[in-house]
């Protein structure tokens, strides 16, 4: 007799909320695995880690971008749209990722996002969200203000404090990373910093940047407790090593 997965009622309920009427074929091919994964990820973790739906799904989407989980992203994005994530929020997570992952890693996710949104009858392109002009002066001024708003007054004049061998990197950080992306609508600065932290820790190998952006989250108004809850919620998608590294980056 084939093994029958013993999925808890709580896990079934959460799964149904994400994927109404859908039953994974893994219940047939890998019932023991699905039993343990679903009961952990969609019952134990969800029950223990209190988050509103918007924060939970923003964290999941950013984490899947960071760890390059394109197949799971394709599954989770429609669930996120059903559970409170607006199309513009989903698209802004992808745009935000370009500065931290590069277009080489983000392109498949942008393509997948467009396909999913259009399948959901969302008209593209979405309403404009840019608040800066394409000219350098506009982007630099707004980018510097975003840095100051997040990190504090010590960031004033950051564009002029770069290494003399490659001074343009600081200028690009101000005008492009912050001026082009952080200043957009659709997400507030607190949400963007939280997404950035998820993007950084999910890809791994960026410990200094993880510590810097953990501190930036707290400076921007995201509490230590919120960071811990979001990273804990993301654990089923990135595993224990990257989760533990992320938690160690959060200031005590």
HELIX and SHEET records of a PDB file:
HELIX    1   1 UNK A    9  UNK A   18  1                                  10    
HELIX    2   2 UNK A   26  UNK A   29  1                                   4    
HELIX    3   3 UNK A   31  UNK A   39  1                                   9    
HELIX    4   4 UNK A   40  UNK A   44  3                                   5    
HELIX    5   5 UNK A   45  UNK A   48  1                                   4    
HELIX    6   6 UNK A   53  UNK A   66  1                                  14    
HELIX    7   7 UNK A   70  UNK A   82  1                                  13    
HELIX    8   8 UNK A   87  UNK A  101  1                                  15    
HELIX    9   9 UNK A  103  UNK A  119  1                                  17    
HELIX   10  10 UNK A  136  UNK A  151  1                                  16    
HELIX   11  11 UNK A  153  UNK A  155  5                                   3    
HELIX   12  12 UNK A  158  UNK A  160  5                                   3    
HELIX   13  13 UNK A  168  UNK A  172  1                                   5    
HELIX   14  14 UNK A  173  UNK A  182  3                                  10    
HELIX   15  15 UNK A  189  UNK A  203  1                                  15    
HELIX   16  16 UNK A  207  UNK A  220  1                                  14    
HELIX   17  17 UNK A  224  UNK A  249  1                                  26    
END                                                                             
